[in-house]
Amino acid sequence: MSLSRARVRRSSRRSAGGRAVLLTAVTLASTLALSACSDADGGGKPSGSAGGNYVTGPNGISTVAKADRVDAPKLDGETVDGKTADTTALKGKVVVLNVWGSWCPPCRAEAPYFAKVSKEMADAGKDVAFLGMNTRDSSKQNATAFEENFGITYPSLFDPDGKLMLRFPKGTLNPQSIPSTIVLDKEGKIAARTLVAVNEEQLRSMIDPLLAEK
């Protein structure tokens, strides 16, 4: 074999190896991106806790007994529609916090249930406040289109960098994926959390027990 042919073959093998490494890297990145959008915590199993005293059901919903709950952080700032919102002004109501992004398929899947339940509870005069936390949307335009498309009428804090999610104390039932839903009791304490998209029945199961509390 001539020296020039040997060099060509070695160069081809190096190029093929480089393409294989690149393909593996791209595949891994794509897989991680999909995981982050659905459930970044392994099927709803919490990595943090509210003092360790919580129970996670088979549907992935974690709940905390009233005596063991901790205060939720203050969540405030500009909303998608250019107004402002502050969770501290909602004490006395059960507060449903939904972390979502317009780019997230599971968020789109659960959005109709949030629109339906929030409207029905408002019409019935229930002491419930819904508040979204829009994250990783680079502009409000996409977020606004999402809300209009799914009939979301409650406000959403605009949090493109996810900074509001970091306000939750480490070791609490904090949002760890997109979507996440956290429900606060009437005293502003963290009572329930899920790290996966929910349907109407699951959403109501997180709210109704807290409405019944005295």
For each residue, the residues with C-beta under 8 A, 3 or more apart:
1: 5 6
2: 5 6
3: 6 7
4: 7 8
5: 1 2 8 9
6: 1 2 3 9 10
7: 3 4 10 11
8: 4 5 11 12
9: 5 6 12 13
10: 6 7 13 14
11: 7 8 14 15
12: 8 9 15 16
13: 9 10 16 17
14: 10 11 17 18
15: 11 12 18 19
16: 12 13 19 20
17: 13 14 20 21
18: 14 15 21 22
19: 15 16 22 23
20: 16 17 23 24
21: 17 18 24 25
22: 18 19 25 26
23: 19 20 26 27
24: 20 21 27 28
25: 21 22 28 29
26: 22 23 29 30
27: 23 24 30 31
28: 24 25 31 32
29: 25 26 32 33
30: 26 27 33 34
31: 27 28 34 35
32: 28 29 35 36
33: 29 30 36 37
34: 30 31 37 38
35: 31 32 38 39 40
36: 32 33 40 177 178
37: 33 34 101 103 104 105 106 107 177 178
38: 34 35 105 106 177 196 197
39: 35 42 43 44 177 195 196
40: 35 36 176 177 178 195
41: 44 45 46 47 176 177 195
42: 39 45
43: 39 60 196
44: 39 41 56 59 60 61 62 194 195 196
45: 41 42 56
46: 41 49 54 56 62 173 176 193 195
47: 41 176
48: 170 171 172 173 174 176
49: 46 52 53 54 171 172 173
50: 53 54 64 68 69 70 171 172 173 190
51: 68 70 171
52: 49
53: 49 50 64 65 68
54: 46 49 50 62 63 64 68 173
55: 62 63
56: 44 45 46 60 61 62
57: 60 61 62 63
58:
59: 44 194 202 205
60: 43 44 56 57 194 195 196
61: 44 56 57 192 193 194 198 202 205 206
62: 44 46 54 55 56 57 173 192 193 194
63: 54 55 57 191 192 206 209
64: 50 53 54 68 69 173 190 191 192
65: 53 68 69
66: 69 185 191 213
67:
68: 50 51 53 54 64 65
69: 50 64 65 66 185 187 189 190 191
70: 50 51 169 172 189 190
71: 188 189 190
72: 75 87 95 168 182 184 188 189 190
73: 167 168 169
74: 86 87 88 167
75: 72 85 86 87 97 131 133 157 164 167
76: 84 85 86 87 88 157
77: 84 85 157 158 159 164
78: 82 83 84 157 158
79: 82 83 84 85 155 156 157 158
80: 132 134 140 143 144 147 155 156 157 158
81: 144 155
82: 78 79 140
83: 78 79 155
84: 76 77 78 79
85: 75 76 77 79 131 155 157
86: 74 75 76 89 90
87: 72 74 75 76 90 95 97 131 184 188
88: 74 76 91 188
89: 86
90: 86 87 93 95 129 131 188
91: 88 186 187 188
92: 127 186
93: 90 127 128 129 186
94: 126 127 128 129 183 184 185 186 207 210 211
95: 72 87 90 128 129 130 131 183 184 188
96: 114 118 128 129 130 131 181 182 183 203 206 207
97: 75 87 131 132 133 175 181 182 183 184
98: 110 114 130 131 132 133 179 180 181
99: 132 133 135 165 175 178 179 180 181 182
100: 104 107 111 132 133 134 135 146 156 178 179
101: 37 104 107 134 135 136 137 178
102: 107 108 134 137 142 143 145 146
103: 37 136 137 142
104: 37 100 101 107 108 178 179
105: 37 38 108 109
106: 37 38 109 110 178 179 196 197
107: 37 100 101 102 104 110 111 146 178 179 197
108: 102 104 105 111 146 150
109: 105 106 197
110: 98 106 107 113 114 179 197 198 199
111: 100 107 108 114 115 146 150 152
112: 115 116 150 151
113: 110 116 117 198 199 200 203
114: 96 98 110 111 117 118 130 150 152 203
115: 111 112 118 119 150 151 152 153
116: 112 113 119 120 200
117: 113 114 120 121 200 203 204 207
118: 96 114 115 121 122 128 130 152 153 154
119: 115 116 122 123 151 153
120: 116 117 123 124
121: 117 118 124 126 128 207
122: 118 119 125 126 128
123: 119 120
124: 120 121
125: 122
126: 94 121 122 211
127: 92 93 94 186 211
128: 93 94 95 96 118 121 122 207 211
129: 90 93 94 95 96 154
130: 95 96 98 114 118 154
131: 75 85 87 90 95 96 97 98 154 155 156 157
132: 80 97 98 99 100 147 152 154 155 156 157
133: 75 97 98 99 100 156 157 159 164 165 175
134: 80 100 101 102 137 143 156 157 158 159 160
135: 99 100 101 159 160 161 162 164 165 178
136: 101 103 160 162 178
137: 101 102 103 134 140 142 143 158 160
138: 142 160
139: 142 143
140: 80 82 137 143 144 158
141: 144 145
142: 102 103 137 138 139 145 146
143: 80 102 134 137 139 140 146 147 156 158
144: 80 81 140 141 147 148
145: 102 141 142 148 149
146: 100 102 107 108 111 142 143 149 150 152
147: 80 132 143 144 150 151 152 153 156
148: 144 145 151 152
149: 145 146
150: 108 111 112 114 115 146 147
151: 112 115 119 147 148
152: 111 114 115 118 132 146 147 148 156
153: 115 118 119 147
154: 118 129 130 131 132
155: 79 80 81 83 85 131 132
156: 79 80 100 131 132 133 134 143 147 152
157: 75 76 77 78 79 80 85 131 132 133 134 164
158: 77 78 79 80 134 137 140 143
159: 77 133 134 135 162 163 164 165
160: 134 135 136 137 138
161: 135
162: 135 136 159 165 166
163: 159 166 167
164: 75 77 133 135 157 159 167
165: 99 133 135 159 162 168 174 175 180
166: 162 163
167: 73 74 75 163 164
168: 72 73 165 172 174 175 190
169: 70 73 172 174
170: 48 174
171: 48 49 50 51
172: 48 49 50 70 168 169 190
173: 46 48 49 50 54 62 64 182 190 192 193
174: 48 165 168 169 170 182 193
175: 97 99 133 165 168 180 182 193 195
176: 40 41 46 47 48 180 195
177: 36 37 38 39 40 41 180 195 196
178: 36 37 40 99 100 101 104 106 107 135 136
179: 98 99 100 104 106 107 110 196 197
180: 98 99 165 175 176 177 193 194 195
181: 96 97 98 99 193 194 198 203 206
182: 72 96 97 99 173 174 175 190 192 193
183: 94 95 96 97 191 192 193 206 207 210
184: 72 87 94 95 97 188 189 190 191
185: 66 69 94 188 189 191 210 213
186: 91 92 93 94 127 210 213
187: 69 91
188: 71 72 87 88 90 91 95 184 185
189: 69 70 71 72 184 185
190: 50 64 69 70 71 72 168 172 173 182 184 193
191: 63 64 66 69 183 184 185 210
192: 61 62 63 64 173 182 183 206 210
193: 46 61 62 173 174 175 180 181 182 183 190
194: 44 59 60 61 62 180 181 198 202 206
195: 39 40 41 44 46 60 175 176 177 180
196: 38 39 43 44 60 106 177 179
197: 38 106 107 109 110 179
198: 61 110 113 181 194 202 203 206
199: 110 113 202 203
200: 113 116 117 203 204
201: 204 205
202: 59 61 194 198 199 205 206
203: 96 113 114 117 181 198 199 200 206 207
204: 117 200 201 207 208
205: 59 61 201 202 208 209
206: 61 63 96 181 183 192 194 198 202 203 209 210
207: 94 96 117 121 128 183 203 204 210 211
208: 204 205 211 212
209: 63 205 206 212 213
210: 94 183 185 186 191 192 206 207 213
211: 94 126 127 128 207 208
212: 208 209
213: 66 185 186 209 210
214:
